[in-house]
Amino acid sequence: MFVRHAIESDLPAMLEIYNDIIANTTAVWHYEPHTLAMRKEWFDQRREQGFPIFVAVENEKLLGFSTIGPFRPWPGYRHTVENSVYVAADSRGKGVAKLLLPPLIDAARQLKLHAIVAGIEAENTASIALHEKFGFTEVAHFKEVGWKFGRWMDLKFLELIVPGQT
């Protein structure tokens, strides 16, 4: 298994992973599947903004992807990003996410960013533990701010001040 920068031909596999997450998990609070055109627009936007997208691959199969992007749209937040890590259902629990998070931290350092924020559904203990392993700490717990699968969900924000930045 290895991690590399995403290329446009990865988009169909990334879309399949993302749409499965929409349909079956609380990691993304969308209700409807995305289209390939939507993923392409997202991909192009990340490139324009200078943010990386990484993919984990094994035997030519894409197992997951990760990225950083704007935390909030106002100029005062330009030194802070939000991260996303998504793993295919049949690859979860196999260390894929552990490979996809460090390149994001390294990229944030190279981009001279100050902080990375992770918004995680409060019951997603695996994602919370993953982020904590890499130095993220919980900074907020919002009660019942999301609705999916017929229930209210809490949202936790974890933050990492990028090592080596001031």
N, C-alpha and C positions, 0 to 999 in steps of 0.2 A: 504494500500500500504506500502511495506517495501523494504529496500535495504539490499542485502546480497552479499557475494563474489560469483562470477560466478563459476559454475562447468561444467564439460565437457558436461553433458547432456543438458546444456543451448545452446549449439552451434547451433543446427538447428533454434531455435527461433532468436538467435542473427544474424544468416546468413540471415534470412528472413527480418529482420529490415534493415540490412546493404544493402542488394540488392535492397530493395525498395528505400532507400536513394540514391543509385547509379542511379537508373532508373528515379527518379522523383524529385530530389533536387540538389542544388549546394553545399550541405554540404560536399560532397566527389567528387573529380574530376576524378574518374575512369569512364570508359565508359561501361565496360563489367561486368556482374554479377560475383561475386566470387563463388567458389565452397566450399563445406563442408570441403574438404581437405585443402583448403587455409585458412579457418577459424581455423581449427585444428592446422595448422602450426603456425598461428598468436598467438593462445591461448597458445600453448606450448612455444613459444618464450617469451611471456610475463612472463610466470611462471619461465622460466630459468633465465630471467633477474631480477626477484624479483619484478616485477611490478604487482599491483593488477588490477583485472577487477571486477567491481561491476554490479549487475543487480537490476532493480526495478521490483517487482512482486506484482500482486494483483490477488486474487482468482486463484492462480497457473498459471496465465498468465504473461509472461515476457513482460514488457512494454517498456523497454529501457535498455541501458548499457553504462558504462563509464570506461575509463582506462587512465593511463598515460604511456608514453613510451619515448624512447630516442628522444631528440630534434634534435641532429645532431650526427653523428657517431664518431667524434673525441674526444679523452680523455679530452680535455679542456672544453668540454660541459657536462661532466658527472654529474654535480650538477644541471643541467637544464633538465626539461622534457617538453613534449608537451602533452596536454590533449585532449581527445575525449569524446564527449557525444552524444549518438544517441538515439532517441525516436521513437517508432512505430508511423506511420502516424495517427492512430485512438486514440492515447494517447497524442498527442501534445497539448499544452495549458492547461494541467491538473496538472501542477506542478511536473511532473516526473523528468525533468532535474534539478529542484531545489533540489530534493532529491539525485540526482546522483553526483552533483559537490562537496558538502562538504566532502564526504568520500575521494575524490581524494586529496583535500587539506590536510586533516588529514594524509593520507598515505604519502604524500610528506614530511610532518613535521616529521613523524616517521622514514622515510628513510633518514632524514637529508639532503634533497634536498634544494637548495637555491631558485630556480625560476621555475615557471610553465608558459609556453607559450601556447596561444590558437591561432591557425590560422583559421580565420573565413572569409568566403566570405563577402565582404563589404556590400552587400544588406541584409544580414541576421541579421536584427535589433533585432530580438528576442534573438538570441544567444549572440549578443554583449551586450544587456541589462542584460541578465542572468549573464554573466561573470562580468560585471561592478558591479552588485549587490553584488558579492562576493569579490570585491576589485581589480579586474583586471583593468588595464588602458591601453589605446591604446598607442603603442610605434612605430608602423609603418603602413603605408598604401602604398601597392605596386599596381601600376596601370597596368591593363591589363596583368596580369601574368598567367592567366588561361583561358582555352577555353572549353566551354561546352554549349550544347544546341544552337549552332550556334552563340555564342557571346563571346566577351572578358569579363573576370571578374576580379575585383580587389580583393586583399587579404589584410585583416587587421591582424596585430599581436597585441594581447593583452597580458599583462604580469602581473603576481602576484609574488612579492617577498614573499616567504613563511613566514607567521608570526611566530616569535619565532626562526628563523634561522639567522645566521650571515654569 
